[in-house]
Amino acid sequence: MPPVLRAALAAALLVVFPLAAQTTGVTSGQKPARLIIRNATIVDGNGTPARGPVDIVLENGLITDVVTLDPVAMRRGAGRRPAGDVQIDATGKFVLPGLINAHTHMQSNRSGQSMGGFEYYMLLQLANGVTTVREVGAENDSGSIRLRERQAKGEFAGPRILVYPGFSAGRRIRTAADARARVQDLKRMGADGIKILGIDRDIMQAMEDEAHKVGLPIAHHVGVEETNAWDDIAFGTRSIEHWYGIPDAAIVDGRQHFPSDYNYLDETDRFRWAGRLWREADPARLDTVLAAMVKANVAWVPTLDIYEASRDLQRAQTQPWFRDYLHPSLANYFKPDPANHGSYFIGWSSTDETYWKENYRIWMAALRDFERRGGTIGCGDDAGFIYQMYGYGLIREMELHQEAGFHPLKVIQHCTGNNAKILGLENTIGRVRAGWAADLIIVDGNPLEDLKTLYPTNQVQLRDGKEVRAGLEWTIAAGVPYYVPTVSARIKAIVDAAKK
């Protein structure tokens, strides 16, 4: 039965055989000893269809039971329900695993202007249903790790943090011995993994070998450099970020045909010609690259959202949540300015947008082919750059995965179960299953019908001929329930104060 019909049938049964419930005893930001989510329809993180109604029991930061309800048996008094007075009524609503943002940057300031610490960043993630973040390339390696430790102690509200420091950030790594020493330093520091950027092949081989020995996975933001996807395949990279390195590896003569005056460090040049890269990849060679990535278990976190301004600048600049929730220092960073990474829209033209639209078409087709072959696709937003706000960018990323041709069940899997696998936490997070972390979101609306219901800004929908508002209602992180309208109000207050 299609998920939409299944949900409709469950709702109809609840009308005929009501399972009385109301939200009681729940305070946003306070962790109850035992919390029950009543009458929910579940969309799990493993790609299976929606099912419900169920009661979900949360205790001590874990899901301890998922009880499938039989409305007929309940009506007759023959069914069992978990006991508890602290509960959230999820009748007619959908419960998903908490979203995992596998490519993010924890930022407390932009363009040299403070955003008042990390509260703004953290609250935006929670407001958009994000319960785990993988920080790739920290402002300060040890500072991010200390922040992770404070968050784990519950000293501030926010998602679970995994820190992947930049491998060469501020360091002069010239030899294989330097590379191995840097990996050992990051291990001692307490890193969860390592992010690499532009890197020479011999350095990459040594650092990856050492990283595998100490158990640190690698996320590779490939650039126009000596290494590409073939090196990730050979050396055992966990995930390729964005998309550079994959089409490059499929170009017949090994290098994109740049004009003679091209300068990679000029970001207008860089991103203009990046919009022409996928069209130069040979389809047969690309098939070989994708098949080899799958065989080597190299995952792909494409961050489709972060380049979208390149194909539609006006849309990117006029997103509706900017009015109330865009911090002025972040807004200032987005303005075209060669001093700010990703603020490259100087002389951007309709021709550039047209090339980028074709770029997306080929890129999305490659993603579909990669997953059909058995590849693992993840979700990340890379926000804080190029007109993307933290958290909001991840929901937009999900919409773009659907545009690429993936069913909403698979899109949700990309951002939950698949991301958990990429992070090495597939037995801990990313599922609605007993024994997994109590990381969940409750959505008033059907995300399988409309992924926009995952945004915290409510969407107007028609139900039974009436206009209603639908959207993300609760984010539960490690068993702590956060009421999304309350979180959003706090974000708006921070922005309003900064504007003054």
N, C-alpha and C positions, 0 to 999 in steps of 0.2 A: 504494500500500500504506500503511495507517495507520502512523504513527511507532512505535507500540508493537510491531506485528508486524514492522516492519522491524528494530527493535532486537533482537527475539527471534530473527529469522532470522540476523542478524549474529552473535549470541552462539552460536547453534547451529553455524554454520559454523566458528567459532573452536574449538569442541569437537572437531569432526570433523577440521579442518585447523588445528591449533594454531600460532599465531605466537608463539613463545617470547619472553617479555619479563619483566623484573623491574625494580623501581625500584632504581637504582644511582647512586651518585655525587652525590646531591642533598642539599643541606643547607638547611634552612629559613632564609630571610633572606639567603642568599648567591647572587649572580648568576653562573651558569656561562657560559662563553663560548658554549657550544652545548648546547642541551637538546632532547631529543626526547621527545615524548609518544606512546607506542606504543598501537596497537590501539584508538583512541578512537572513540566514536560522537559525531558533531558535531550540535549544534543551532545553526545560524547566527543572526545577528542580523537577517536580512532576511525572516524569516517562513516560510522554506522548510522542508520536512520534514527529520527527522533522517536522517543517512547515516553509514555506516561499515562496516567498520573503516578508519581512516586513521592515518597517522603525521604528526605536526605538528612541524616543525623551527623552533626559536626561536634566533636569533642576534642579538647586539647590540641587544636590546630590541625586535626585530621578528619577526614570523612570516615566515620565508623560504621555506617550502614546506609544502604540504598534499598528502600522497601517499595516494591511494586504493589500498587493498590488495585484491588478489584472492587469497583464501585458497587457491584451487585452484592458481593459478600459483605461489604461494609454496611450496606443498607439493612442486611439481614442480621447484622451483629456477629457474623462469622469470621470477619477478617481481623487482622491485628494491625495496630498502628503504634509506632514508637511514642512513648510518653514524654511529655515535656511542655512547659508553659511558655518558654522563650522560643518564639517561632516567627517565621516570615511566611505570610500567605502568598504562594506563587500560583494560585489558581488562574488558569488561562495564560500563564507566563512561561517563558523558556529559561532553563538553567544550562549554562555552558561552563566548561572549565575556564578559569581565569586566563586571559590572554597573555601570551609571552612575547615580549618585544626583544627579538634576537639581535637587533642592531640599533643601538641607541647611544647617545652621548649625554651623560649627566653634566649639565651646565648650570652654573650659578651666575654667570654674566655673559653678555654679548656686546661686541664692539666697545669693550672697555668699560661698560656700564653694568653695575650690579643688578641682579634680579632678586636681591634680598636673601641670598643663600639658596638652598636646594628645595625649599618648600614648594615654590611655584612648579618646578619640574615634577616633583613627586606627586603633588595633588593632580596635575594634569594626567599623569599616568593612571592613577586610581580612578579619576573621573571617566576615563575611557576604557575601564575594565582590565587594565594591565596589572597583573599580580607578580610578574617576574620580568626583570630586565637584564640583558647582557650588555654591559658597558664596554664598548670597544674603542680603546684609545682614550685614556682618562686625561682630564686637565692636570691632575696630579696623581701619580700612581699610588703612592702610599696614602694620600688623602682619600682616594676613592675606597681603598681597602678599610681605612678607619671608619668611613661612612657606612660601609657594608656591615661592619661589626656593630656599630651603634644601632643601625636599623634592625639587625637580628635580635638585639636586646629590647626592641620595642621603644627606643628613645624618641622616635619620630615616625609619623605615618608615611608609608610608602611601600612599594613592591619589594619582593626579594631581589637582591642585587648579586650578580656575578660580574667580576671585574677581569677584563682582558686588557692589560696595559699594552701600550704601543711598544713594540720590540726595540726600535731604535730611537725612541723619543729622547732627544737631547743627548744621545750618546754617539761616540765615534767608534763604530764597529767595523774594523778593517780586515780582520782575519777570522778563520774558523774558530780559533781559540777564544777570541773576543766574543763570538756568537755564543759559544757554549757557556762562557762565564756569565753572560747576560741572562741566559735561560736559568741558570742556577740562582742568580740574584732574584729573579722574578718568582721562582719557586719558594725561596726563603721568605720573600716578602708576603707570600700568601695569595698570589694571583690564582685565579680559577682557569686561566688560559692566556693565550698571547694573540695579539693582533699584529700582522705584518703589513707594511705598505710597500713602497718601492724597494726592491732588494735584489742583489746579485745572486746568481745561481749557486755559487760555492758557499756563500754565507747562508742562503736559504737551506741548503742541504744539511749543513752542520747544525743549524739551530733547530731544524725539525727533528733531526736524529736525537739531539739532546732532549728536546721537549717530549718526544715519545718515551724516553727513558724515565723521565720524572713525572709523566702523566699529565702534561699540559696540552690540551687541544689547541689547534691553530685556526684562526679566522684570517683569511687573506683578502685584503682589499688590493686587487691587482691593479697596476697602473700600466702605462705605456713604458715597458721596461724589458729587461732581459728575460725575465721569467713570465710564464703564462700558465694556462690550465694544465699543460703537459707536465709541468714541474709539480703542480699540486697533486696530480695523479701519481707521479713517481715518488714523491716524498711523503705522502700521507696526510695532506691538509684535511682538516675536519670540514671546513666550509669555505666556499668562494663567496665573497660579498659583492653585491652590485652585479657587474657583468663584464667589465674589462677582463681580458685574459681568456675568455671563452671564444668569442668570435676571432680574436687575434690569432688563436691557435689554429684556426681553420682557413686563414688566408693563404692562398697558393704560394706566394713568394715570401711569406713570413712577416710582412710589414704593411700596414695601411699606407695608401698612396697619399701622403701629406703634400700640400703645396710647398714650394721652396722657402717661403717666408714663415712657415709654421713654427710656433714656439710653445712647447708644452706648458711652460710656466706662465704663459699668458692665458688666463682662464677663459676669456672669450674665444680665443683660438681653440683651446683644449675642448671645450664643450660644443663649440660649433662643429668641429670635425668628429667628435664622438658621435654626433647624430648621423654620421655617414658610415660608421664602422660596420654595423651588421650587414649592410648591403654588399660589403666586400668579402664576407665569409663564403667560402665554397660550400654548398649544401652537402655534398658527399663527405667532405672533410669534417664538417660540423657534426654529421651523424657519428663519425668515428670518435670525435672528441667526447660527445655526450655519452656514448656507450662506454667509453673508457672511464669517465667520471663515475658512472653508475657502478661499474665493476670494482672500482677502487674505493667506493663508499664516500666519495666527495660530495657533500651536500651543497645546495645552492640557496643563498638568501638574496633574492634579486633586488629588494628595495625599489620597486617600480614607482612608488609615490614620489621619491626624492628628485626624480628627473622630470616629473610631469610638467613643471613650468616651462620646460624647453619646448613642449609641443603645444602648450596653451597658456601663455603668460598671463592673459587677462583673468582666466579662471583662477589661477594660483594666487593672484593679487587681491581677489575679492571674495575670499572664502567667508561664509556668514559668521563663523565664530570669532573672526578677528575683532569685531567691534567690541565685544565684552571681555574676551579672554586673552587677547594678544598683548603681551607685556611690551611697553614702549621701547625698551632696550633691544628686544628681539625684533620688533618692527624696524628699528633703525638699522639693525644688522642686515636685514633683507634688502635694503635699498642698494641699487647698483653701485659698487665700490670695489675697485681692484684690491683694496687692502683687506677685504673680508672674503674668506673662502666661500665659493658658491654664489657670490653676488656679482655674476658675470654678465648681466643683461644690459650690455652697452652696445647699441646699434643692433639689437636683436630684431630679426625680420620675419616676415611671413614665409620666406624661403627656408629659414632655419627651422621654423615650426613644421613645415611640410616634410623636411628631411627627418625630423624627429618623429613625426607620426608614422612614417615608414619604418623607422628604427624600432618603434614599439611593436608594430605588426610582426616583424621578423623575430624580435626578441620574445614576444609572447608565444609565437609558434614554437620556438626552441624550448621554452619552458614546458609546453604541453608535451612535446616529444620526449623531453628529459623524464617527466613523470611517467609517461606511458612505458618507458624502458625500465622503470623501477627506481628512478632517482628520488631523493628526498628534497623537497622544497620547503623552505622556512619563510618566516615573516619578520621583517624589521622595518622601521620607518626612517632611520638616519636623520631624525628631525633636529631642529635648531639651525637648519640651513635651508636655502632655496624655497622659502615661503611655506615650510612645513612646521606645524606646531607639535610638540611632544604629545604622544597619545592619539591625537586627532589624525596624525599621519599614519598611524597603524591601521585605523579603521579604513582610511582611504586606500591603504595598501591592500586590504581585503577586497574592497570594491574592484580594484584593478586586477586582482587575481581572478575574480569572477569575469571581468571583461576579457581576460586572457583565455577564457573557455573552461574554467574549473567550476564544477558544481559547488553550491554553497557548503555542502557537507565537507567537501575536500578543502575548501577555503578555510573553514573553521579548523580542520585538522592541520593545515599548514601552520596556523598561528597558535596551536595548542600541542597536540601530540607530536607532530613533526618537530616543532621547536624544542620540545622537551628532549627528544632523541638527539638533536644536534648538540644540546647542552650536556648530554650524558645523564639526564635526570628523568628518563622515560618511565622509571619505576617509582617516581616520587610526585611528579606534577604532570599536568596536561590531560587528565582524565577525570570523569565523574565516577569514581570507583572507590569502594571501601579500601582503606589503607593508604590512599593517596592524600596529598596535602589538601587542606580545606581552603583551596583557592577556586572561587566560583564567581560567576556573574549571573544576575537575574535580570532578564530583559522583558519589559512590558511591550510585547509585540513578537512577531515571528521573524527572526533573522534569516530563516531559510527562504522566506518570501521577499524580504527586504533587508539587506545588510545595513542600511542606514539606521535601523532600529538600535544598532550598537553604539551610535553616537550619544553622548550625554545631552546634547541639545535635542529636545523632543521633536519628533516628526509628526506632522498632522496626517492622519490616515482616516479612511472611511470604514466604519464597521457597522453593519446592519443599517446602512443609510445615514449614519451619524458621524460627525467629525470628532475624532478622539486624538489624544496625543500619545505617542508611543516612543519608547527610548530605554536606554540603560537605566535601571532603577537602583540596583545594589551591586557593589563590588565587595567580595569577601576575600581578604588576603590573610592567609595563615590563621583563619578562623575569626578574624576581626571584621565585622560588617561595617561598610561605609555607605551611607545613603548618598547617592550621587548628586541629587539636588543640593544637599548641604555642602558637599565638597565643591561643587561648581560655584556656589555662593561665596565660599571662601576665596576661590581663585579670582572671581570678579572683584572682591574687596581688595586683594593684593594689587590687581591691575589698576583699579580706580585710584588707590593711594599713590601708585607710581606715576600715574598721569598727572596728579596734582603737584 
